[in-house]
Amino acid sequence: MSSATAITNLLYRYAECISNSDFAGAAALFRRAQLKVSWSDTLVDSKELLHSMEKQVVIDPDRKTKTKPVVSNTIIEINETAGTATCRSYYTVIQSAPGIPL
């Protein structure tokens, strides 16, 4: 599997974890990464990401988020020699509202 495919799969696994209310699993995907997120001026690690998800994402009594995350506009830049990569993408969340299904 190419590095670009592995990174793309990681993004999709993240969305899948969020859909399944598996915040610990989602954060664990980035345990070796630093993330630039819209809600912080500094890079965050996986522990900060987990804390943010647990604080911000509403979970129903049935342990469902009632959301559908969508990852798009992914740009991956890989430096195989240095063993580094940078990935930028949009993360859009579609959420159901009371009386309106997802």
DOROSE-596564 format. One record per atom (N, C-alpha, C, O): residue in three letters; z, y, x. Coordinates in steps of 0.1 Angstrom, whole numbers, plus 5000, padded with zeros to 4 digits. Layout:
N
AlaZYX/...
This chain:
102
Met500049885009/Met500050005000/Met500050125009/Met500750135019/Ser499250225006/Ser499150345013/Ser500450435011/Ser501150415001/Ser500650525021/Ser501850615019/Ser501650705007/Ser502650725000/Ala500450745004/Ala500250834992/Ala500550754979/Ala501050814970/Thr500050634979/Thr500350554967/Thr501850524965/Thr502350534954/Ala502550504976/Ala504050484976/Ala504750604971/Ala505650594963/Ile504250724975/Ile504850844971/Ile504550874956/Ile505450914948/Thr503350844952/Thr502950864938/Thr503850774929/Thr504350814918/Asn503950644933/Asn504750554926/Asn506250594925/Asn506850574914/Leu506750654935/Leu508150704935/Leu508250814924/Leu509250814917/Leu507250904923/Leu507351004913/Leu507350944899/Leu508150984890/Tyr506550844897/Tyr506450784884/Tyr507750694881/Tyr508150694869/Arg508250634891/Arg509550564889/Arg510650664885/Arg511550634877/Tyr510650784891/Tyr511650884888/Tyr511550914873/Tyr512550914866/Ala510350944868/Ala510150974853/Ala510650854845/Ala511250874834/Glu510350734849/Glu510750614842/Glu512250604841/Glu512850564831/Cys512950624852/Cys514350624853/Cys514950724843/Cys515950694836/Ile514450844843/Ile514950944834/Ile514750904819/Ile515650924811/Ser513550854816/Ser513350804803/Ser514350694798/Ser514650684786/Asn514850614808/Asn515750514805/Asn517250554807/Asn518150464807/Ser517450684809/Ser518850734811/Ser519450674824/Ser520750664825/Asp518650634834/Asp519150584846/Asp519150694857/Asp518350694866/Phe520150784856/Phe520150894865/Phe520550854879/Phe520050914888/Ala521450754880/Ala521750714894/Ala520550644900/Ala520350664912/Gly519750574893/Gly518550514898/Gly517550614902/Gly516850604912/Ala517450724894/Ala516550834897/Ala516950904910/Ala516050924918/Ala518150934911/Ala518651004923/Ala518550924935/Ala518150974946/Ala518750794934/Ala518650694945/Ala517250694951/Ala517150664963/Leu516250714943/Leu514850714948/Leu514650824959/Leu513850814968/Phe515550924959/Phe515351044968/Phe516551044978/Phe516851154984/Arg517150934981/Arg518350924990/Arg518050975004/Arg518851015011/Arg516750965008/Arg516351005022/Arg515551135022/Arg514751155031/Ala515551205011/Ala514751325009/Ala515551445007/Ala516751445004/Gln514951565009/Gln515451685005/Gln514451744995/Gln513251744997/Leu514951804984/Leu514151844973/Leu514251994971/Leu515352054972/Lys513152054969/Lys513052194965/Lys512852194950/Lys511852154945/Val513852244943/Val513852234928/Val513952374923/Val514352474929/Ser513452394910/Ser513352534904/Ser514752594902/Ser514852714902/Trp515852514901/Trp517152574898/Trp517952604910/Trp519152634909/Ser517352594922/Ser518152624934/Ser517252694945/Ser516052664946/Asp517852784952/Asp517152854963/Asp517152774976/Asp516452804985/Thr517952664976/Thr518052584988/Thr517652444985/Thr517452404973/Leu517452364996/Leu517052224994/Leu518252144988/Leu519352174992/Val518052054980/Val519151974974/Val518951824979/Val517851784981/Asp520051754979/Asp519951614982/Asp520151524970/Asp520251584959/Ser520151394971/Ser520151314959/Ser521451324952/Ser521451304939/Lys522551354958/Lys523851364951/Lys523851494943/Lys524351484931/Glu523251594948/Glu523151724940/Glu522251694928/Glu522451754917/Leu521151624930/Leu520151594920/Leu520851514908/Leu520751544897/Leu521651414912/Leu522351334903/Leu523351414895/Leu523451404882/His524051504901/His525051584894/His524351674884/His524851694873/Ser523151734888/Ser522451814879/Ser521951744867/Ser522051794856/Met521451624869/Met520951544857/Met522051504848/Met521951524836/Glu523251464853/Glu524351424845/Glu524851544837/Glu525351534826/Lys524751664843/Lys525251784836/Lys524251844826/Lys524651894816/Gln522951834829/Gln521951904821/Gln521251824810/Gln520851874800/Val521151694812/Val520351604803/Val521251554792/Val522251494794/Val520851584779/Val521651544768/Val521251394765/Val520151354764/Ile522351314763/Ile522151174760/Ile522751144746/Ile523951184744/Asp522051084738/Asp522551044725/Asp523550924725/Asp523550864736/Pro524250904715/Pro525250794715/Pro524550654718/Pro525250564723/Asp523250644715/Asp522650514719/Asp522150504733/Asp521350424737/Arg522650604742/Arg522350614756/Arg520850644759/Arg520350604769/Lys520150714750/Lys518750754752/Lys518750904754/Lys519550974748/Thr517750944762/Thr517651084764/Thr516751164754/Thr516851284753/Lys515951084746/Lys515051144737/Lys514051244744/Lys513651344738/Thr513751204756/Thr512751284764/Thr511651194769/Thr511751074770/Lys510551264773/Lys509451194779/Lys509051284791/Lys508351384789/Pro509451244803/Pro509051324815/Pro507551294819/Pro507151184818/Val506851394823/Val505451384827/Val505251454841/Val505651574842/Val504751374850/Val504551434864/Val503051454865/Val502251374861/Ser502751574870/Ser501251614871/Ser501051704883/Ser501951754889/Asn499751734885/Asn499351824896/Asn499951784909/Asn500351874917/Thr499951654912/Thr500551614925/Thr499651634937/Thr498551604937/Ile500251694947/Ile499551714960/Ile500451654970/Ile501651694972/Ile499951564978/Ile500651484988/Ile500051515002/Ile498751505003/Glu500851555011/Glu500351585025/Glu501151495034/Glu502351505035/Ile500451405041/Ile501151305050/Ile500851325064/Ile499651355068/Asn501851315073/Asn501651315087/Asn502151185092/Asn503351165095/Glu501251085093/Glu501550945097/Glu502150945111/Glu503150865113/Thr501651025120/Thr502151035134/Thr503551075134/Thr504351015141/Ala503951175127/Ala505351225127/Ala506251145117/Ala507451155118/Gly505651065108/Gly506450995099/Gly506951075088/Gly508051055083/Thr506251185084/Thr506751275074/Thr505751295063/Thr504551265065/Ala506151345052/Ala505251375041/Ala505851485033/Ala507051505032/Thr504951565026/Thr505351665017/Thr504651635004/Thr503451605004/Cys505351654993/Cys504751624980/Cys505151744971/Cys506351774970/Arg504151794964/Arg504451904953/Arg503851854940/Arg502851794940/Ser504551874930/Ser504051834916/Ser504851914906/Ser505851974908/Tyr504251914894/Tyr504951964882/Tyr505651854875/Tyr505151734875/Tyr506751884869/Tyr507551794862/Tyr507851854848/Tyr508651944847/Thr507151804838/Thr507351864825/Thr508051764816/Thr507851644816/Val509051814808/Val509751724799/Val509451754785/Val509651874781/Ile509051654778/Ile508851674763/Ile510051614756/Ile510451504760/Gln510651694747/Gln511851644741/Gln511751654726/Gln511251744720/Ser512351544720/Ser512351554705/Ser513351654700/Ser514351684707/Ala513151694688/Ala514051794682/Ala514651724669/Ala514051624665/Pro515751764664/Pro516351704652/Pro515351704641/Pro514751804637/Gly515151584636/Gly514251554625/Gly512751544629/Gly511951514621/Ile512551554642/Ile511151544647/Ile511151434658/Ile511851454668/Pro510451324656/Pro510451224666/Pro509751264679/Pro508951354679/Leu510051194690/Leu509351224703/Leu507951194702/Leu507151214711/
